[in-house]
């Protein structure tokens, strides 16, 4: 798959999304993720690259 998509994750600490990214050459890349949260509370996430935590905690705010 290549392009844009929609993913609906469960509201559980065990939910996760794994995104594979291939590069033709070494170097830093940007990945833009847009979220929608229709719940009543912010949803905390962490971000890892190659199984190494890059962002320990980040809240996805309620979007309505």
C-alpha positions in Angstrom: 0.0 0.0 0.0 1.1 3.5 -0.7 -0.8 6.7 -0.1 -3.4 7.8 2.4 -5.6 5.6 4.5 -7.9 5.5 7.6 -7.2 3.3 10.6 -9.6 2.8 13.5 -7.7 1.6 16.7 -9.4 0.2 19.7 -9.4 2.3 22.9 -7.0 0.0 24.7 -3.4 0.2 25.9 -2.6 -2.8 23.8 -3.7 -1.1 20.6 -0.9 -0.2 18.2 -0.2 0.8 14.6 2.9 -0.3 12.8 4.0 1.6 9.8 6.8 0.3 7.6 8.9 2.9 5.8 11.5 2.0 3.2 14.2 4.5 2.1 16.5 4.3 -0.9 19.2 6.1 1.0 20.1 6.7 4.7 18.9 9.9 6.4 16.1 11.4 8.4 12.6 11.5 7.0 9.3 13.1 8.1 6.1 11.2 8.6 2.9 13.1 9.1 0.1 11.4 11.0 -3.3 13.1 11.5 -5.6 11.8 14.2 -9.3 12.1 15.1 -10.4 11.3 18.6 -14.2 11.3 19.2 -13.8 10.2 22.8 -14.2 12.2 25.9 -10.5 12.2 26.9 -7.2 12.6 25.2 -5.5 9.4 24.2 -1.9 8.9 25.2 0.5 7.4 22.7 4.2 6.7 22.4 6.3 6.7 19.2 9.0 4.1 18.5 11.4 3.7 15.5 13.1 0.4 15.0 11.8 -0.7 18.5 13.5 2.3 20.1 11.2 4.7 21.9 11.5 8.2 20.4 8.6 9.9 22.2 7.7 8.4 25.5 4.3 10.1 25.9 2.1 12.3 23.6 -1.6 13.0 24.0 -3.9 12.9 21.0 -6.5 15.5 21.9 -10.2 15.1 21.6 -11.4 16.4 18.2 -15.1 15.9 18.5 
